[in-house]
Amino acid sequence: MRLRIVDDYEALSALAAQLVADLVRVKPEATIVAPTGETPQGFYAALARLHSQGAFDASRLRVFQLDEYVGVAPNDPRSFSSWIQRTLLDPLGVDDTRAVRLRGDAADLVAACRDYDEALRAAGGNDIVVLGLGRDGHLGFNEPPADATAPTRVVQLSAETRATLARYWERQDTVPSQALTCGMTNILAARNKLLLVSGEHKREILRRVMTGPVTPETPGAYLRESAGVTVIADVAAWPWPHPPSVAETTIPPHWRA
């Protein structure tokens, strides 16, 4: 595991964008699983700036959506599909045919999850998954309990998660109660995992992820047992005066600062 502690959210976003740009420059046809939420927004903006400066070519990039609400159409501005379109695909000029969506409005949700997994396998697997960290330790919508073998599936959203999402809806009781999520199996199988953690409100869960028991009750902790993980946290989120001693696994050379 590679740890990078930075001064603030802006530095976190810039470093994450540089790492991903480096990866795409080395492998232009890379497959990326992309999240939504507040934390990745600065990263997407920084990545778009690098792209506009000619730092990398995104025309061959394959983008997979990390999660989606059940019952929400892709063209709904509150959908994660629409969010990814606005913040990542359009700024990078990624053609829609190179984006794989989790269809929360599908008539057969089980088949939608199966199609997503098949598309990921056909693309040669996942080169990088970018992740935020939920307050309960969830990755994507793999909320606890979720073990390392949890598949891409329909999940029930917790009351805490729905409360967090309420600001994007009229009120909490209008937030969808279910979602589709890329499974822990796919997340942990990614050749590179980039975990972005920002803000004082994430200190306690980051401490649990980094040093607590590795159990289904803290899905993010499974990253400690996985290769190719880079954690970028700002000082507001870091729960210790100094980074703890964490064994470093193999990270691609172009990821090393």
DRENVEXBA-150876 format. One record per residue (C-alpha): x, y, z; residue number from 0. Coordinates in nm, 3 decimals. Layout:
! residues N
         x         y         z   num
         X         Y         Z   NUM
...
//
This chain:
! residues 257
         x         y         z   num
     0.000     0.000     0.000     0
     0.120     0.344    -0.094     1
     0.025     0.635     0.133     2
     0.027     0.999     0.027     3
    -0.068     1.263     0.284     4
    -0.121     1.606     0.130     5
    -0.197     1.952     0.264     6
    -0.552     2.000     0.142     7
    -0.831     1.896    -0.092     8
    -0.684     2.088    -0.384     9
    -0.353     1.904    -0.350    10
    -0.537     1.572    -0.316    11
    -0.731     1.637    -0.637    12
    -0.422     1.745    -0.830    13
    -0.217     1.442    -0.723    14
    -0.498     1.197    -0.803    15
    -0.541     1.353    -1.147    16
    -0.168     1.333    -1.217    17
    -0.154     0.965    -1.119    18
    -0.446     0.876    -1.344    19
    -0.312     1.087    -1.630    20
     0.022     0.906    -1.598    21
    -0.152     0.570    -1.613    22
    -0.356     0.664    -1.922    23
    -0.047     0.805    -2.094    24
     0.127     0.468    -2.044    25
    -0.184     0.268    -2.137    26
    -0.422     0.480    -2.353    27
    -0.678     0.199    -2.372    28
    -0.698     0.173    -1.992    29
    -1.020     0.073    -1.822    30
    -1.127     0.299    -1.535    31
    -1.414     0.249    -1.291    32
    -1.531     0.598    -1.202    33
    -1.718     0.717    -0.889    34
    -1.949     1.005    -0.814    35
    -1.990     1.209    -0.497    36
    -1.826     1.520    -0.360    37
    -1.471     1.394    -0.309    38
    -1.399     1.305    -0.675    39
    -1.524     1.635    -0.815    40
    -1.195     1.820    -0.770    41
    -1.010     1.522    -0.916    42
    -1.229     1.527    -1.228    43
    -1.178     1.901    -1.271    44
    -0.800     1.862    -1.235    45
    -0.800     1.568    -1.479    46
    -0.995     1.775    -1.732    47
    -0.738     2.055    -1.702    48
    -0.452     1.812    -1.769    49
    -0.639     1.675    -2.068    50
    -0.700     2.023    -2.209    51
    -0.325     2.087    -2.177    52
    -0.250     1.777    -2.387    53
    -0.113     1.568    -2.100    54
    -0.285     1.249    -2.222    55
    -0.516     1.113    -2.492    56
    -0.852     0.991    -2.361    57
    -0.997     0.877    -2.694    58
    -0.931     0.507    -2.623    59
    -1.020     0.515    -2.254    60
    -1.294     0.277    -2.134    61
    -1.506     0.416    -1.848    62
    -1.723     0.202    -1.622    63
    -1.973     0.358    -1.386    64
    -1.917     0.254    -1.021    65
    -2.280     0.265    -0.907    66
    -2.631     0.390    -0.984    67
    -2.969     0.447    -0.821    68
    -3.241     0.190    -0.890    69
    -3.538     0.333    -1.078    70
    -3.361     0.646    -1.206    71
    -3.317     0.695    -1.581    72
    -2.968     0.776    -1.716    73
    -3.086     1.114    -1.847    74
    -3.216     1.224    -1.506    75
    -2.971     1.497    -1.392    76
    -2.961     1.335    -1.047    77
    -2.852     0.998    -1.186    78
    -2.492     0.895    -1.148    79
    -2.485     0.824    -1.521    80
    -2.564     1.188    -1.590    81
    -2.311     1.297    -1.328    82
    -2.032     1.095    -1.490    83
    -2.130     1.234    -1.830    84
    -2.103     1.596    -1.710    85
    -1.789     1.566    -1.501    86
    -1.578     1.305    -1.682    87
    -1.693     1.188    -2.024    88
    -1.775     1.525    -2.179    89
    -1.468     1.711    -2.045    90
    -1.235     1.434    -2.166    91
    -1.417     1.385    -2.495    92
    -1.481     1.015    -2.425    93
    -1.728     0.878    -2.678    94
    -2.045     0.736    -2.527    95
    -1.976     0.400    -2.693    96
    -1.673     0.366    -2.465    97
    -1.876     0.410    -2.146    98
    -2.040     0.118    -1.967    99
    -2.327     0.212    -1.742   100
    -2.503     0.038    -1.459   101
    -2.865     0.065    -1.571   102
    -3.071     0.130    -1.262   103
    -3.380     0.168    -1.480   104
    -3.342    -0.177    -1.640   105
    -3.643    -0.409    -1.637   106
    -3.415    -0.692    -1.521   107
    -3.166    -0.560    -1.267   108
    -2.994    -0.896    -1.223   109
    -2.930    -0.910    -1.597   110
    -2.803    -0.549    -1.589   111
    -2.545    -0.648    -1.328   112
    -2.448    -0.956    -1.528   113
    -2.407    -0.750    -1.847   114
    -2.187    -0.501    -1.662   115
    -1.958    -0.775    -1.529   116
    -1.936    -0.935    -1.873   117
    -1.841    -0.602    -2.030   118
    -1.568    -0.557    -1.769   119
    -1.429    -0.903    -1.842   120
    -1.444    -0.839    -2.217   121
    -1.246    -0.517    -2.168   122
    -0.965    -0.717    -2.010   123
    -1.045    -0.632    -1.650   124
    -1.014    -0.315    -1.452   125
    -0.692    -0.113    -1.477   126
    -0.791     0.137    -1.209   127
    -1.083     0.199    -0.980   128
    -1.110     0.542    -0.818   129
    -1.288     0.535    -0.484   130
    -1.423     0.762    -0.218   131
    -1.475     0.635     0.135   132
    -1.819     0.632     0.294   133
    -1.859     0.725     0.658   134
    -1.942     0.363     0.737   135
    -1.646     0.236     0.532   136
    -1.837     0.155     0.215   137
    -1.674     0.154    -0.128   138
    -1.916     0.228    -0.408   139
    -2.243     0.121    -0.249   140
    -2.089    -0.187    -0.087   141
    -2.226    -0.093     0.252   142
    -2.156    -0.303     0.560   143
    -2.179    -0.590     0.591   144
    -2.009    -0.655     0.257   145
    -1.731    -0.908     0.230   146
    -1.453    -0.934    -0.025   147
    -1.655    -1.168    -0.249   148
    -1.962    -0.942    -0.277   149
    -2.067    -0.933    -0.645   150
    -2.211    -0.656    -0.861   151
    -2.569    -0.645    -0.737   152
    -2.876    -0.460    -0.613   153
    -2.824    -0.317    -0.263   154
    -3.042    -0.149    -0.004   155
    -2.914     0.197     0.088   156
    -2.872     0.268     0.459   157
    -3.055     0.553     0.629   158
    -2.719     0.727     0.685   159
    -2.630     0.708     0.317   160
    -2.971     0.833     0.212   161
    -2.937     1.123     0.456   162
    -2.601     1.212     0.300   163
    -2.753     1.202    -0.049   164
    -3.064     1.401     0.045   165
    -2.909     1.735    -0.056   166
    -2.926     1.622    -0.419   167
    -3.299     1.546    -0.390   168
    -3.599     1.737    -0.262   169
    -3.579     1.567     0.078   170
    -3.448     1.245     0.232   171
    -3.763     1.041     0.173   172
    -3.737     1.100    -0.203   173
    -3.385     0.952    -0.225   174
    -3.406     0.607    -0.389   175
    -3.388     0.327    -0.134   176
    -3.192     0.091    -0.361   177
    -2.892     0.110    -0.590   178
    -2.674    -0.102    -0.816   179
    -2.306    -0.121    -0.728   180
    -1.991    -0.265    -0.877   181
    -1.908    -0.549    -0.640   182
    -1.619    -0.580    -0.400   183
    -1.492    -0.868    -0.614   184
    -1.441    -0.635    -0.910   185
    -1.305    -0.351    -0.696   186
    -1.042    -0.569    -0.530   187
    -0.949    -0.733    -0.862   188
    -0.857    -0.396    -1.016   189
    -0.490    -0.373    -1.100   190
    -0.478    -0.030    -0.931   191
    -0.703     0.113    -0.661   192
    -0.696     0.482    -0.577   193
    -0.871     0.578    -0.253   194
    -0.937     0.950    -0.199   195
    -1.021     1.068     0.154   196
    -1.079     1.431     0.248   197
    -1.207     1.618     0.550   198
    -1.211     1.591     0.926   199
    -1.541     1.402     0.918   200
    -1.357     1.107     0.758   201
    -1.089     1.073     1.028   202
    -1.252     0.800     1.233   203
    -1.349     0.581     0.939   204
    -1.005     0.622     0.781   205
    -0.848     0.510     1.109   206
    -1.070     0.202     1.109   207
    -0.988     0.125     0.745   208
    -0.614     0.160     0.804   209
    -0.576    -0.013     1.141   210
    -0.902    -0.180     1.244   211
    -1.019    -0.537     1.189   212
    -1.057    -0.650     0.828   213
    -1.421    -0.759     0.836   214
    -1.741    -0.714     0.634   215
    -1.837    -0.442     0.882   216
    -1.569    -0.215     0.730   217
    -1.553    -0.300     0.358   218
    -1.279    -0.044     0.292   219
    -1.042    -0.236     0.518   220
    -1.018    -0.511     0.256   221
    -0.794    -0.276     0.059   222
    -0.518    -0.351     0.313   223
    -0.508    -0.708     0.186   224
    -0.504    -0.611    -0.181   225
    -0.216    -0.519    -0.412   226
    -0.187    -0.197    -0.609   227
    -0.353     0.033    -0.355   228
    -0.272     0.404    -0.324   229
    -0.439     0.608    -0.050   230
    -0.437     0.986    -0.083   231
    -0.564     1.170     0.224   232
    -0.549     1.535     0.316   233
    -0.422     1.633     0.660   234
    -0.777     1.712     0.774   235
    -0.872     1.345     0.723   236
    -0.553     1.190     0.856   237
    -0.612     1.069     1.214   238
    -0.248     1.058     1.332   239
     0.032     1.314     1.362   240
     0.240     1.096     1.128   241
     0.150     0.816     0.887   242
     0.167     0.472     1.053   243
     0.409     0.209     0.931   244
     0.226     0.029     0.649   245
     0.382    -0.236     0.429   246
     0.407    -0.122     0.068   247
     0.304    -0.365    -0.202   248
     0.398    -0.349    -0.567   249
     0.288    -0.024    -0.733   250
     0.348     0.044    -1.104   251
     0.670     0.248    -1.143   252
     0.493     0.544    -1.304   253
     0.283     0.581    -0.988   254
     0.590     0.646    -0.772   255
     0.639     1.012    -0.685   256
//
